[in-house]
Amino acid sequence: MNKLIPKLQKLTQNLWWTWKPEVRTIFRDLDLELYHKAHQNPMSVLKLIQPDQLEQRAADVDIPARVDRALRQLNEYLTPVTTWGLTHAGALGSRPIAYFCMEFGIHESLPIYSGGLGILAGDHLKAASDLGVPLVGVGLLYHEGYTSQVLNTDLWQQDVVEPFDIADLPMVHAVDRFGAPVQVSVELPGRLVHAAVLEVQVGRIRLILLDTRVKQNDPKDVSLTARLYGGDQRMRIEQELLLGVGGARALRALGINASVFHLNEGHSAFALLERARHRIQADGMEPRLALQEVAAAAVFTTHTPVEAGHDRFPADLAAEHLGPLAEGLKLPLDEVLGLGRVNPHDHGSAFLPTVLALKLSRRANAVSALHGVVSRKMWNHLFPGLREEAVPIGHVTNGVHLPTWLSTEMNHLYEAHLGVAYQGALTRPDTWAKIMDVSSAELWETKQVLKARTIRFIRERQAQTRARLGLPEIDPAPLDPDALTIGFARRFVPYKRPDLLFTDLDRLDRLVNHPDRPVNLVFSGRAHPADNTGKALIQKVARLLEDPRFRHRIVFLENYNIRVGRLLYQGIDAWLNNPQRPLEACGTSGMKVVLNGGLHISIRDGWWAEAYNGHNGFAIGTGETHANQAIQDQRDAEDLFRLLEEEVVPMYYENRNSVGIPRCWVDRMKQSIRTLAWRFNADRMVQNYVDQLYLPAAVGSSCQMPPP
């Protein structure tokens, strides 16, 4: 046993385990209840489990042999003979990509993410790791995390802070080449703010995180890395300076000479000013040439198709904070501020980090084809003289990291029919074409196993919520396991229209309570802590549970996070997405459902606008929009009801064979997997970034965007 504990501890030190279910089950088998109580964190399990229990369980479930096998696999993973990156991204080997992001969603035990942006960043790191693409993540360590969502007795979202213990994470203080712990400092108004540099290993990828909990800082500055998206605009600009300026300085302090700065959203735009400042101060470059050089090696990804979603800092607040950077750049402050203004000569206008990033990045991209169209239109005015279609914002459609989101059962099915090495060929259409030969019975039965597990989890979570709120138990338990089950889970904001089906409650009643073809609806999601409009939407959905007509058919799940999402994506029959077109930049949750055999029901927006082919899911509406949004909402509600009543529900229940398998539904499941899985995975996404953006930026090739 003395030899086993160090091996188990070694296994926890790399977040590789987060996408290796066979490794996670080792810790799960030690103590299932403790595993869930510890947010599925192996380090916490080892810390809390009693030694005698560990010894007994290790013997009962053959832990030593499984640990040895996992350590061998990890060692082979970290020391590969070859990878896609070694073959296709060799130019990045000595100078990796620096990937900046405000949040990273790696696992639920590391709550430094709020939603889609962070989840995408986590998937990007994991896919880069699997492919062997040289990349370093840069972010902030929020020691109070984000927030947990709890509903009160009025079914109103409460935002509960749940600090986590850094000792429960495989995080170490980064050291320089002399072995000394690295700290960086950033100039903020009237003071220096210091940050420790911590490091966590995500497979082959280093994730660098800044933490202001150091003794030199006063409490106000410690709070800068307390919580994700907390505080006012002053705190926000200071967090962004810490991320961009501090992150760039941390890379230098660690001896990481990045070839390309990839900014994932505008929050980290200040990294480009810091990079130029360093070239001017260290190498004597002329300021404007330094800015042009930095821009040539910058990639900017925009995720927000709504202008109001981009940070806008008042002119005086920006001026107060950018003085030290302007001085280091040897440029007038107003010229530096002009880089972040839509009109650089409008001296009183707001400063937008997104505008700064677009002006200082030669390569910019949206996250779906339609989002590219929207972004070029939105930012056309930054490029006077260019036609809208010539605006230099391309697109790389998002993808999801298959091993993170795929159920063990579906993985076994894929290994049996696509080949045990199929995960090494995810982006090849011929890999997924083999799904058409899988027995419909086997695919359907696998999905039913996943569905049963998901409904069991939903019922348990729902019962816990009702008990906490003092509400009566629902008897019989909600959600008929044999009914078509549709999920809707995402951030609750008006443009995503979570209440679109509630426009006609009588019709909804007839839909979900049909005597022969019932439908379950599962909702989950959060609103931003400061967004009362979003919280009101959550309350509207949750209150429907108290209507006797819907009590057994509609459920709202609290605290949507990686774990809840994973279970929903794996077990839901179909996934609903009905935003106002074209306001969904991409919407990756549906991709995760597709990988697990679910079907997508969506407005032709985001990724679905380029994915739907008429036979691989369902589309709401035609893609054309009315100039009056109220009229469009009515149209979309009518189209959604009609689609569910006339196509989706009948396909699920009708044309069943002698053993009850819905043949047309399962055929569509196969078409969905065959046509979508190879395209909408994170391996393809990262390969696109390497080929289209990283390599050209690394070698400084020219493009059409004019200098800033």
KOLZAPA-767571 format. One record per residue: residue in three letters; x, y, z of N, C-alpha, C in turn. Coordinates in steps of 0.2 Angstrom, whole numbers, plus 5000, padded with zeros to 4 digits. Example, Ala and Ser with C-alpha at 12.3 -4.5 7.8 and 13.67 -1.06 7.14 Angstrom:
2
ALA506649725039506249785039506649845039;SER506449895035506849955036506450005039;
// end
This chain:
708
MET500449945000500050005000500450065000;ASN501050065003501550125003501750134996;LYS501750084992501950104985501450124981;LEU500750104983500250124979500050204979;ILE500050224985499850294986500250344982;PRO500950344982501350384977501150374970;LYS500950314968500750304961500150344959;LEU499650334964499050364963499150444963;GLN499550464968499650544968499950564961;LYS500450524958500750544952500250544946;LEU499750504947499250494942498750564942;THR498750594948498350654948498650714946;GLN499350714945499650774944499650804937;ASN499350764932499250794926498450784924;LEU498150844922497450844921497250804914;TRP497750764912497550714907497050664909;TRP496950654916496450604918495750634917;THR495650704916495050724915494650704908;TRP495050674904494750654898494950574897;LYS495150544902495250474902494750434907;PRO494150414905493750384909493950324913;GLU494450284910494650224913495150244919;VAL495450304919495850334925495350354930;ARG494850394928494350424933494050364937;THR493850314933493550254937493950224942;ILE494550234942495050204947494850244954;PHE494750304954494650344960493850344961;ARG493450334956492750324958492650254961;ASP493050204960492950144963493250134970;LEU493650184972493850184979493250204983;ASP492850254981492350274986491850324981;LEU491350294979490850324974490550384977;GLU490350384983490050444987490550494988;LEU491150474990491650524991491850554985;TYR491850524979492050544973491650604971;HIS490950594971490450644969490550704974;LYS490550684980490650744985491250784984;ALA491750754982492350794980492350824973;HIS491850834970491750864963492150824958;GLN492150754959492550704955493250724954;ASN493550744960494250774960494650714963;PRO495150684959495550624962495950644968;MET496250704967496650734973496250734979;SER495650764979495250764985495050694988;VAL494950654983494750584985495350554989;LEU495950564987496550534990496650564997;LYS496450634997496550675003496050655009;LEU495450635007494950625011494850545013;ILE495050505009494850435010495250405016;GLN494950365020495350335026495750275023;PRO496350275026496850225024496650155024;ASP496250135029496050065029495550045023;GLN495150095022494650095016495050085010;LEU495550135009495950135003496250065002;GLU496550035007496849965006496349915004;GLN495749915008495249865006494949874999;ARG494849934997494549944990495049924985;ALA495649944986496249934981496249854980;ALA496149814985496149744984495549714981;ASP494949744983494349724980494249734972;VAL494449794970494349814963495049814959;ASP495549784961496149774957496449844956;ILE496549884961496749954959497549954957;PRO497949914960498649924959498849904951;ALA498549854948498649834941498349894937;ARG497849924939497549974934497950034935;VAL498250054941498650114941499250104937;ASP499550044937500150034934500050044926;ARG499450014924499250024917499150094915;ALA498850134919498750204918499350244918;LEU499850234922500450264922500850254916;ARG500850194914501150174908500850214902;GLN500250214901499850254896500050324896;LEU500050354902500250424903500950434900;ASN501450394902502150404900502150394893;GLU501850354890501850344882501550404879;TYR501050434882500650494879501150554880;LEU501550554885501950614886502650614882;THR502750554880503450544876503250504869;PRO502850534865502650504859503250494854;VAL503150444850503650434844503550484839;THR502850494838502650554833501950574834;THR501850634832501150664833500950694827;TRP500350714826500150764820500550824820;GLY500650854826500950914827501750914825;LEU502050854827502750854824502750844817;THR502250824814502250814806502050884803;HIS501550914806501250964802501351034805;ALA501651034811501751104815502451104817;GLY502851074814503551074816503851144817;ALA503651194813503951264814503751294821;LEU503251264824503051294831503451264836;GLY503851214835504151174840504651214845;SER505051254843505451294847505151354850;ARG504551374846504251434848503451424848;PRO503151404854502451384854502051444853;ILE501351424852500851474852500651484860;ALA500551554861500351574867499551584867;TYR499151544870498451554869498151584876;PHE497951644875497651684880496951684881;CYS496651674887495951674888495751694895;MET495151724896494951744902494751684907;GLU494551634904494351574907494451514904;PHE494551454908494751394905494251344908;GLY493851304905493451254907493751184906;ILE494251164911494551094910494151044913;HIS493851054919493551004923493151044928;GLU492651004931492151044936492551054942;SER493051014944493451034950493851094950;LEU493951124944494351184943493851234941;PRO493451274945492951314943493151384941;ILE493651384936493851454933493551464926;TYR492951444925492551454919491851474921;SER491451504916490751514917490351484912;GLY490551474906490151444901490551424895;GLY490251444889490451414882491151444881;LEU491351504882492051524881492551484884;GLY492451474891492951434894492951364892;ILE492351334891492351264889492751254882;LEU492651304878492951294871493751304872;ALA493951344877494651354878494951284881;GLY494551254886494851194888494851144883;ASP494351134878494351084873494951104868;HIS495151164867495651184863496351164866;LEU496451164872497051144875497151064875;LYS496551034876496550964876496750934869;ALA496350964864496450944857497250954855;ALA497451014857498151034855498650984858;SER498450964864498850914868498850844864;ASP498250824862498150754859498550754852;LEU498550814849498850824842499550834842;GLY499850854848500550874849500750934846;VAL500250984846500351054844500651094850;PRO501251124849501551164854501151224856;LEU500951224862500451284864500551284871;VAL500451354874500451364881499851404882;GLY499451384887498851424889499051474894;VAL498751534894498851594899498151614901;GLY498051614908497451644911497551664918;LEU496951674921496951694928496751644933;LEU496951634939496751584944496251624948;TYR495651604948495051634952494951594958;HIS495251624964495251574970494551574973;GLU494051614971493451594973492951564967;GLY493351544962492951514956492451564953;TYR491951534950491451574947490851584953;THR490351554952489851544957489451484956;SER489151454961488651404960487951424960;GLN487551394956486851424956486451384960;VAL486051414964485551384969484851424968;LEU484351394968483651424967483451434974;ASN483151494976482851504982482051484982;THR481751494987481051474988480551504983;ASP480751564980480451604975480651574968;LEU481151524968481351504962481751554958;TRP482151594962482551644959483251624960;GLN483651634955484351614955484751654960;GLN485151614965485551644970486251624967;ASP486751664968487451654966487851644972;VAL488051584973488451564979489151554978;VAL489551584981490351574980490551514984;GLU490951474981491151414983491951414982;PRO492351444987493051444985493351374985;PHE493851364981494151294981494851294984;ASP495151244986495751234989496251224984;ILE496751264983497251254978497651184980;ALA497651164986498051104988497651044985;ASP497051054983496650994980496750994972;LEU497251034969497351034962498051024961;PRO498150994955498850974953499251044950;MET499251094955499551154953500151174957;VAL500651194953501351214956501551284955;HIS501951314959502251374957502751364952;ALA502651404947503151404941503751434943;VAL504351404941504951424943505351444936;ASP505851484937506251504932506851454931;ARG507351474926507851424925508351414931;PHE508251454936508651444942508351414947;GLY507651394946507351364951506951404956;ALA506951474954506651514959505851524957;PRO505451534962504751544960504651614956;VAL504251604951504151664947503551714949;GLN503651774949503151824951503251874945;VAL502651904944502651964939502352024942;SER502452084939502052134942501752184936;VAL501252214937500852254932500752324935;GLU500852374931500752444934500052454933;LEU499752474938499052494939499052564942;PRO498452604941498552674944498752684951;GLY499352714951499652734958499952674962;ARG500052614958500352554962500552504957;LEU500952454960501152394956500752344959;VAL500452304955500152244957500552184956;HIS500652134960501052074960500652014959;ALA500851964955500551904954501051844954;ALA500851794958501151734958501051694951;VAL501451654948501351624942501351544944;LEU500751524943500651454944500551414938;GLU500651344938500651304932500251244933;VAL499851224928499551154929499651124922;GLN499751054922499951024916499250994913;VAL499151004907498550984904498750934898;GLY498850874900499150824895499850854893;ARG499950864887500650894885500650964885;ILE500151004887500051074887500251104894;ARG500551154894500651194900500151254901;LEU499751254906499251314907499551354913;ILE499751414911499951464916499451504919;LEU499351514925498851554928499151604933;LEU498851664933499151714938498651724944;ASP498951734950498651734956498951794960;THR498451834962498651894966498651894973;ARG498551834975498651814983499351814985;VAL499651874985500351874987500451924992;LYS500951924997500951965002501052035001;GLN501352054995501552124993500852164991;ASN500352124990499752164988499252174994;ASP498852234993498352244998497752204996;PRO497252205001496652164999496252174993;LYS496252244991495952264985496252224979;ASP496852224979497252194973497252114974;VAL497152094980497052014980496451994977;SER495952044977495252024975495252024967;LEU495752054964495752054956495751984954;THR495951934957495951864954495451824959;ALA495051854962494551824967494051784963;ARG493751824958493151794955493051814948;LEU492851764944492851774937492251824935;TYR492351874931491851924929491451954935;GLY491851964941491552004946491752074946;GLY491452114950491552184951491352224945;ASP491552294946491352344941491852354935;GLN491752404931492152414925492852424927;ARG493052454933493752464935494052404936;MET493752354940494052294941494052254935;ARG493652264930493652224924494252244920;ILE494352314919494952334915495652314918;GLU495652314925496252294929496352214928;GLN495852174928495852104927496152094920;GLU495952134915496152124908496852144907;LEU497052194911497752214911498252164914;LEU497952134919498352084923498452024918;LEU497852004915497951944910498351954904;GLY498252014901498652034895499352044896;VAL499452104900500152124902500552074906;GLY500152054912500452004916500651934913;GLY500151914909500251854905500851854901;ALA500951904897501551914892502151914896;ARG502151954902502751954906502951884909;ALA502351844911502451784914502851734909;LEU502651744903502951694898503651714897;ARG503851774897504551794897504951774903;ALA504651784909504951754915505151684915;LEU504651644911504751574911505251554905;GLY505451604901505851584896505451554890;ILE504851574889504451544884504351604879;ASN504751584873504751634868504251614862;ALA503651644863503051624859503151644852;SER502951614847502951634840502351674839;VAL501751654841501151684840500751694846;PHE500451754847499951764853499251754850;HIS498851704852498251694850497751724856;LEU497351774854496951804859496251774858;ASN495951734863495351704863494851754866;GLU494551804862494151854864494551914866;GLY494251974866494552044867494852054874;HIS494652004879494952024886495652024887;SER496051994882496751984883497152034878;ALA496752084875497052124870497652164872;PHE497752174878498252214881498952174880;ALA498952114879499552074878499952094872;LEU499552124867499852144861500252204862;LEU499952254866500352314868500952304872;GLU500852254877501452234881502052204877;ARG501852164872502352134868502752184863;ALA502352234861502652284857503052324862;ARG502852344868503252384873503952344874;HIS503852284875504552244876505052254871;ARG504752244864505252254859505552324858;ILE505152374860505452434860505952444865;GLN505752424871506252434877506852394877;ALA506752334875507352284875507752284869;ASP507452294863507752294857507852354853;GLY507552414856507652474852507252484846;MET506752454845506352454839505952524839;GLU505852544833505352604832504652584834;PRO504352624838503652604840503152584835;ARG503052614830502552594825502752524821;LEU503452514820503652454817503552394822;ALA503652414829503552364834502852334834;LEU502352384833501652374833501452324827;GLN501752344821501652304815501952234816;GLU502552234819502852164820502352124824;VAL502152154830501752114834501052094831;ALA500752134827500152124823500252064818;ALA500852064815500952004810500951944814;ALA501151934820501151874824500551864829;ALA500051894827499451894832498851864828;VAL498451824832497851794830497351814835;PHE496751834832496251854837495551824835;THR495251784840494651754839494051794842;THR493551814838492951844841492451794842;HIS492051794848491551754849490851784850;THR490851854850490251884852489951924846;PRO489351894844488951924838488551984839;VAL488552004846488152064848488552114850;GLU488552174848488952234849488952244857;ALA488352244860488352254867488752204871;GLY488952154868489252104872490052114872;HIS490252164869490952184869491152234875;ASP491652224878491852274884491952344881;ARG491652394884491752464882491952504889;PHE492552524889492752564894492752634893;PRO492452674898492452754897493152774895;ALA493152834892493852864890494252874895;ASP493952904901494352924906494652864910;LEU494252814911494452754914495052724910;ALA494952714904495552694899496152734900;ALA496052804900496652844900497052834907;GLU496652824912496952824919497352754919;HIS497152704915497552644916498052624911;LEU498052664905498552644900499152694899;GLY499152734904499752784904500452744904;PRO500552694909501152664909501352624902;LEU500852594899500952564893501152614887;ALA500752664887500952724882501652744883;GLU501852754889502552774891503052724888;GLY502952664890503352614887503352604880;LEU502852614877502752614869503152674866;LYS503252724870503552784867503052824862;LEU502452814864501852844860501452894864;PRO501152944861500652984865500152944868;LEU499852954874499352914876498752914872;ASP498552974869497952974865498052934859;GLU498652924856498752884850498652804852;VAL498852794858498752724861497952714862;LEU497652764865496952754866496552744859;GLY496852784854496452784848496452714845;LEU496952664847496952604844496352564847;GLY496052584852495452544855494852584853;ARG494852634849494252674848494052654841;VAL493352654840493052644833493352694829;ASN493252754831493552814827494152844831;PRO494752834829495252854833495352924835;HIS494952964831495053034832494453064837;ASP493953024839493453034843493753034850;HIS494053084853494353074859493953054865;GLY493353074865492953054871492552994871;SER492652954865492252894864492552834868;ALA492252784869492452724873492952684870;PHE493352654874493952614872493652544872;LEU493752504867493552434866494152394865;PRO494252344870494852294868494752254862;THR494052244860493952204854494252244848;VAL494152314848494452354843495152354843;LEU495452354849496252354849496452284846;ALA496152234848496352164845496252164838;LEU495752194835495652184828496152234824;LYS496352284827496852334824497552304825;LEU497652264830498352244831498452164829;SER497952134826498052064823497952064816;ARG498452034813498352034805497951974803;ARG497751934808497351874807496751874812;ALA496151874810495651874814495051824812;ASN494751794816494251744814493651744819;ALA493051724816492451714819492451634820;VAL491851614824491951544826491351494822;SER491051524817490651484812490651524806;ALA490451494801490351524794489851584794;LEU489351574797488851624798489051684803;HIS489351664808489651714813490151754809;GLY490551724804491051764800490651824796;VAL490151804793489751854790489451914794;VAL489251894800488951944805489551984807;SER490151954809490751994811490952044806;ARG491052024800491252064795490752124794;LYS490152114795489652164794489752214801;MET489852184806489852224813490452264813;TRP491052244810491652284811491852314804;ASN491452314799491652344793491852414793;HIS491552454798491752524799492452534801;LEU492752484804493452484806493952484799;PHE493652464794494152454788493852504782;PRO493852564783493552604777493852594771;GLY493452594766493652574759493652504757;LEU493452464762493452394760492652374760;ARG492552334755491852304755491752254761;GLU491152244763490952204768491252134768;GLU491252104762491452034761492252034761;ALA492552094760493352094760493652114767;VAL493152124772493452134779493852074781;PRO494452084784494852024785494751994792;ILE494151964792493951924797493651854794;GLY494051804795493851734792493451694797;HIS493451634797493151594802493451524802;VAL493451504808493651434810493051404814;THR492651364812492051334816492351294822;ASN492051314827492251274833492051204833;GLY492451164837492351094838492351074845;VAL492251014847492250994854492750934854;HIS493050924860493450874862493150814863;LEU493150764858492750704859492950664865;PRO493550654867493650614873493350644880;THR493250704880493050744886492250724887;TRP491950724881491150724881490850664879;LEU491250614877490950554874490850504880;SER490250474880490150424885490550364884;THR490750324890491150264889490750214885;GLU490150204885489750164881489750174874;MET489750234872489750254865490450244862;ASN490950254866491650244865491750174863;HIS491450134867491550054866491250034860;LEU490650064858490350054852490750074846;TYR491050134846491450164841492050114840;GLU492350094846492950054845492849994842;ALA492249964843492049894840491949904833;HIS491649954831491449964824491850004819;LEU492150064822492550104818493350084819;GLY493450044824494150024825494450054831;VAL494850014835495150034841495550104841;ALA495750114835496250174834495850234831;TYR495150234831494750284828494850354830;GLN495050364837495150424839495850464836;GLY496250424833496750454830496650474822;ALA496050464820495750484814495050514814;LEU494950554819494350584820494150624814;THR494550664811494350714806494350684799;ARG494350614798494250584792493550554791;PRO493250574785492550554784492450484784;ASP492950444781492850374780492850334787;THR493150374792493150344799492450334801;TRP492050384800491350384803490850354798;ALA491050344792490550314787490350244789;LYS490850214793490750144796490150144801;ILE489850194803489350194808488650174804;MET488650174798488050154794487950084794;ASP488550044796488449974796488349944803;VAL488249984808488149964815487449944815;SER487349894819486649864820486249924823;SER485649934821485149984824484949964831;ALA484949894832484749874839485349894844;GLU485949884841486549894846486549974847;LEU486450014842486550084843485950114848;TRP485350084847484750104850484850084858;GLU485050024859485149994866485650034869;THR486250054866486750094869486450164872;LYS486050194867485750254869485250244875;GLN484950194875484450184881484750174887;VAL485350144887485750144893485950214896;LEU486150254891486350324893485750364895;LYS485250354892484650394894484350374901;ALA484450304902484150284909484650314914;ARG485250324913485750354918485550424919;THR485450454913485350534914484750544917;ILE484150504916483550524919483550504927;ARG483950454928484050444936484450494939;PHE484950524936485250584939484850644939;ILE484450654934483950714934483450704940;ARG483150644941482650634946482950644953;GLU483650624954483950634960484050704962;ARG484350744957484450814957483850854959;GLN483350834955482650874956482450854963;ALA482450794965482150784972482550814977;GLN483250824977483650864981483450934982;THR483350964976483151034975482451044979;ARG482051004977481351014980481351004988;ALA481750954990481850944997482151005001;ARG482651034998482951095001482451155001;LEU482051154996481551214996480951205000;GLY480851145002480251125006479651115002;LEU479751094996479251074991479051004991;PRO478450984990478250914991478550874985;GLU478650814987478950764982478450754977;ILE478750754971478350734965478250654964;ASP477650634964477550564964476950554959;PRO477050504954477750474953478250524951;ALA478850494950479450534949479350564942;PRO479650624941479550654934479950624929;LEU479750634922480050614916479950534915;ASP479550514911479450454909480050424905;PRO480350374907481050354904480850334896;ASP480250314895480150284888479950344883;ALA479850404886479650464882480150494879;LEU480050524873480550564869480750624874;THR481450624875481650674880482150724876;ILE481950784877482250844873482550884879;GLY483250904877483550954882483751024879;PHE483751064884483851134882484351164888;ALA484951174887485451194892485951244890;ARG485951304892486451354890486351414895;ARG486751464893486651524897485951554895;PHE485651584901484951604900485051684899;VAL484851704892484851774890484251774885;PRO483951834884483351834880483451814873;TYR484051824870484151804863484151734862;LYS484351694867484251624866483551594867;ARG483151634869482451614870482251544873;PRO482451534879482251474882481551464883;ASP481151514883480451514884480051514878;LEU480351494872479951504866479351454865;LEU479451394868478851354869478351374873;PHE478451424877477951444883477451494880;THR477551504873477051564871476351534870;ASP476251464870475651434870475651374874;LEU475451384881475451334886474951284884;ASP474351294881473851244880474151194874;ARG474451224870474751184864475351144867;LEU475751174872476351134875476051084879;ASP475451094882475151044886474950984882;ARG474650994876474450944871475050904869;LEU475650944868476250914865476550864870;VAL476650884876477050844881476650794884;ASN475950804885475550754888475150714883;HIS475350704877474950664872474950594875;PRO474350564875474250494878474650444875;ASP474850444868475250394865475950414864;ARG476050484863476750504861476950564866;PRO477050544872477250604877477950624876;VAL478150684878478750714878479050744884;ASN479650734886479950764892480350824890;LEU480350874894480850934892481250944898;VAL481950944897482350954902482751024901;PHE482651074906483051134905483551144910;SER484151174909484651194913485051254911;GLY485351284915485751344913485751404918;ARG486151444917486251504922486251564919;ALA486051614923486151684920486751714924;HIS487051764921487551804924487351834930;PRO487751834936487551854942487251924942;ALA487451964937487152034937486552044932;ASP486351984929485851984924485151964927;ASN484752014929484052004932483551974926;THR483652004920483251974915483351904914;GLY483951884914484051814913483851774919;LYS483951794925483651764931482851754930;ALA482551804928481851804927481651754922;LEU482051734917481851684912481951614916;ILE482451614920482551544924481951534928;GLN481751594932481151584936480551564932;LYS480451594926479851574922479851504920;VAL480451474919480451404917480351364923;ALA480651374929480651334935479951334938;ARG479551394937478851394940478351354936;LEU478551334930478151294926478051224929;LEU478551204933478551144937477951134942;GLU477751194944477151194949476551194946;ASP476451194939475851184935475751114935;PRO475151094937475051014937475050984930;ARG474951024925474950994918475750974916;PHE476251014919476851004917477350974922;ARG477050954928477450934934477850874932;HIS477650824928477950764927478350764920;ARG478250814917478550824910479050874909;ILE479150924913479650974912480050984919;VAL480650984918481150994924481651044922;PHE481851084928482351124927482951104932;LEU483551094930484051074934484551124936;GLU484651134942485051184945485851174943;ASN486151224943486951224943487251194937;TYR487051214931487351194925488051204925;ASN488451144925489151144924489451094920;ILE490051074920490351024916490050954917;ARG489950944924489650874925488950874923;VAL488550914925487850914923487750914915;GLY488150954912488150954905488350884902;ARG488850854904489150794902488550744902;LEU488150744907487650694908487050704904;LEU486950764903486350784898486550774891;TYR487150794889487350774882487350704880;GLN487550664885487550594884486950554883;GLY486450574887485850544888485150564885;ILE485250634883484650664880484450634873;ASP483850624871483650604864483850654859;ALA483650714860483650774856483850834859;TRP484150884856484450944859484151004855;LEU483851044859483451104857483851164857;ASN483951204852484251264851483851314847;ASN483551364850483151414846483351484847;PRO483951504846484151574847483851624841;GLN483851684843483651734837484251734832;ARG484151714826484651714821484751784819;PRO485451804818486051764818486451784825;LEU486151774830486451794836486851744840;GLU486851684837487151624840487851614837;ALA488451634840489051634836489251564834;CYS489151514838489251444836488751394840;GLY488851384846488351344850488551274850;THR489151254854489451184853489051134857;SER488651154861488251094865487951044861;GLY487651064855487351014851487850964848;MET488450994847488950944844489150884849;LYS489150904855489250854861488650804861;VAL488050824860487450784859487550734853;VAL487750764848487850724841488250664842;LEU488850674846489350624847489050564851;ASN488550584855488350534859487650504857;GLY487550514850486950484847486250524848;GLY486350584850485750624850485650664844;LEU485050684843484850724837484850804838;HIS484950844834484950914835484350944832;ILE484050984836483451024833483551104834;SER483651134829483951204830483751254824;ILE483651314826483651374821484351364817;ARG484251384811484851384806485351434808;ASP485651434813486151484816486751444818;GLY487251484819487951464822488151404818;TRP488351354821488651294817488151254813;TRP487451254815486951224812486851244805;ALA486951314804486851344797487251304792;GLU487851284794488351244789488351174790;ALA487951144795487951074797487351034794;TYR486751074794486151034793486051024785;ASN485950954784485850934777485150914775;GLY484750914780484050894778483950824781;HIS484450784783484350714785484750694791;ASN485150744794485550734800485350764806;GLY484650784807484450824812483750854810;PHE483650914813483050944812483151024812;ALA482851064807482951134807482351164808;ILE482351224812481751264814481751324809;GLY481251324805481251384800481651374794;THR481651424790481951424783482651454784;GLY482851494789483451534789483351604787;GLU482751624784482551694783482251724789;THR482351784790482151824796481751884794;HIS481251894798480851954797481152014800;ALA481052074798481352134800481052154807;ASN480452134809480152144815480352084820;GLN480652094825480852034829480252004832;ALA479752034834479152014838478851964833;ILE478751984827478451944821478851874820;GLN479551884820480051834819479951784825;ASP479851804831479751764837479151724836;GLN478651754834477951714833478051664827;ARG478451684822478551634817478951574819;ASP479451584823479951534825479551484830;ALA479151514834478751474839478251434835;GLU477951454830477451414826477851364823;ASP478451374820478851334816479051274821;LEU479251294827479551244832478951194834;PHE478351224835477851184837477651134831;ARG477651164826477451114820477951064818;LEU478651084819479151034818479150974823;LEU478950994829478950944835478350894833;GLU477750934832477150894831477150844825;GLU477450874820477350844813477950794811;GLU478550814814479150774811479450744817;VAL479650784822480150754827479750694831;VAL479250714834478850664839478650604835;PRO478350614829478150554825478650514823;MET479250544821479850494819480050454825;TYR480050484831480250444837479850384839;TYR479150394838478650344840478450304835;GLU478450324829478150284823478650234820;ASN478450194815478850154811479350114815;ARG479050084821479550044825479449964823;ASN480049934824480049864822479749814827;SER479849754826479549704831479749714838;VAL480349734839480649744846480649814848;GLY480249864845480149924847480649984845;ILE481149964840481650014838481350054833;PRO481350124834481150174829481550174823;ARG481450144817481950134812482150204809;CYS481650244807481850314804482250354809;TRP482050354815482450394820483150364821;VAL483250304821483950274822484350284815;ASP484050284810484350294803484650374803;ARG484250414806484450484807484950494812;MET484950454817485550454822486150434818;LYS486150384814486750364810486950424805;GLN486550454802486650504797486950564801;SER486750574807486950634811487750614812;ILE487850564815488550544817489050544811;ARG488750514806489150504800489350574797;THR488950614796489050684793489350734797;LEU489250724804489450784808490050774813;ALA490150714815490650694820491350714817;TRP491450694811492150714808492350784807;ARG491750824806491850894805491850934812;PHE491450924816491350964822491650934828;ASN492350914828492750894833493350944834;ALA493650944840494150994841494750984838;ASP494950914836495550904832495450944826;ARG494950934822494850974816494951044817;MET494651074822494651144824495451164825;VAL495751134829496451154830496951144824;GLN496751094820497151084814497051144809;ASN496351164809496251224805496651284807;TYR496651294814497051354817497751344815;VAL498051284815498751274814498851294806;ASP498451264802498551274795498451344792;GLN497851374794497651434792497851494795;LEU498051494802498251544806498851544809;TYR499051494813499651484817500251484813;LEU500251444808500851434804501051504800;PRO500551524796500651594793500851644797;ALA500551654803500751704808501451694811;ALA501651634812502251614814502851634810;VAL502751634803503251644798503151724796;GLY502651754798502551824797502351844790;SER502051794787501751804780501351864779;SER501251894774500851954773500151934772;CYS499751984773499051974771498752044770;GLN498052054768497852114766497652164771;MET497652144777497452194782498052254783;PRO497852314783498252374783498552374790;PRO499152414790499452414797499052464801;PRO499152454808498752494813498952564813;
// end
